[in-house]
Each structure stands twice: as C-alpha cells, then as structure tokens.
C-alpha cells in the first residue's frame, strides 16, 4: 500500500517536458524563472513595506496565489507566524489562479501577479470579491494598470474601497538576466489601515 501511494505521489510531483522526458516540477519551475518574462521576484523591501502599511498581522487568513517556496511574501509571512495559503501554477498541485478556490474565510489576497495577464487577473480578483470568497486584496502591478478603458471601468466600479500606492522609485525585480525595472503601484481594496485614496511610497 505504501509503495502504491509513493508511486502516486511521484506521478503528481513530476511532469513530462516537450521531449517526453520526466522532470521534477521544481526543476521545471527553476527553468521557467530563466525564460518567462512574467516570472520576476519581488524584492524583500517591497514585501516588508506593504506588510507594514496594511498591518498584515491583523489579517487572520491570507492567500498568496502566485507564490512558490522561494517567494519573499511567503518567507516573511513565516517569520511573522502568519496564517496563510501559498499557491502557484508550478506547485505540486498545479494551482492555477483562475480555477483555484481561495482558502476558507480568506481575509486578504496579496501578491505580485504576472503583468501580461493583468486584465484577466483583475477581473478574476473582483469576481472573488463579489462571490464573498475574498474580503480584501493588494495587487502589485505596473503603473500603466491605471490606463485603458477596460481596466478603468473595473477600477471605477469599486473605487469607493480602493487605495492606490504609487512607488516614488522604480522597482528592480529579482532574478532577471536583463534589466527589468518598472514604475509600479499597489492596488489595494478594502484595507482599513489605508485611509487615503492616493499615496506615494
């Protein structure tokens, strides 16, 4: 019985590459970090700043939907003994943000999502809010997320509970073989500690 369970676990832990060669999910994840332009890591100082600004210790159940084992969101949460669930498309369950259900009674969704999918991610996040599955969120996005009629309509619909935190300097994201720095902002929804609608940090 134990042997059968172990074989089942190995099937979960491994995938086939395009040549049919079996590879560990962690290995595939590490390769993706080198080639995927969306796969950039958030510096620790950015994580620490937002945790302090929103008073993250006050949130009892947190979801990191784009964060694997090496994420500073998760690592800092461990240091603070926060209760959270971290999921990632390259974890052992292949948790896709667009199909994964948040943890029960999720008080906060916070992460640095793939910028190229920001429209779909913003839409899905507000759907989770409307369904009562997520109470509050903080998304780290490029400053250009405030542009375009499509995104503007989404922001305007929920403007009464939104706060926008704009970085005074560009973020140099981690794990990039070439220069990658962006003008960014935090889009925050229903965060009690943020009294102002527009804040420069």
MOTACOR-V853859 format. One record per residue. SS is DSSP state (@ for helix, = for strand, . for the rest). OMEGA is omega as a letter, one per 40 degrees, with the letter a starting at -180 (* if undefined). Layout:
BEGIN
SS;OMEGA  SS;OMEGA
END
This chain:
BEGIN
.;i  @;i  @;i  @;i  @;i  @;i  @;i  @;i  @;i  @;i  @;i  @;a  @;a  =;i  =;i  =;i  .;a  .;i  .;i  .;a  .;a  =;a  =;i  =;i  @;i  @;i  @;i  @;i  @;a  @;i  @;i  @;i  @;a  @;a  @;a  .;a  .;i  .;a  .;i  .;a  =;i  .;i  .;a  @;a  @;i  @;i  @;a  @;a  @;a  @;i  @;i  @;a  @;a  @;a  .;a  @;i  @;a  @;i  .;a  .;a  .;a  =;i  =;i  =;a  .;a  .;a  .;i  .;a  .;a  .;a  .;i  @;i  @;a  @;a  @;i  @;i  @;i  @;i  @;a  .;a  .;i  .;i  .;a  =;i  =;i  =;i  .;a  .;a  .;i  .;i  .;a  .;i  .;a  .;a  .;i  .;a  .;a  .;i  .;a  .;i  .;i  .;i  .;a  .;i  .;a  =;a  =;a  =;i  =;i  =;a  =;i  .;a  .;i  .;a  @;a  @;a  @;a  @;a  @;a  @;a  @;i  @;i  @;a  @;a  @;i  @;i  @;i  @;i  @;a  @;a  .;i  .;a  .;i  =;a  =;a  =;i  =;i  =;i  =;i  =;a  =;i  =;a  @;i  @;i  @;i  @;a  .;i  .;i  @;a  @;a  @;i  @;i  @;i  @;a  @;a  @;a  @;a  .;a  @;a  @;a  @;a  =;i  =;a  =;a  =;a  =;i  .;i  .;i  .;a  .;i  =;i  =;a  .;a  =;i  .;a  .;i  .;i  .;a  .;i  .;i  =;a  =;i  .;a  =;i  =;i  =;i  =;a  =;a  =;i  .;i  .;a  .;a  .;i  .;a  .;a  .;a  .;a  =;a  =;i  =;a  .;*
END
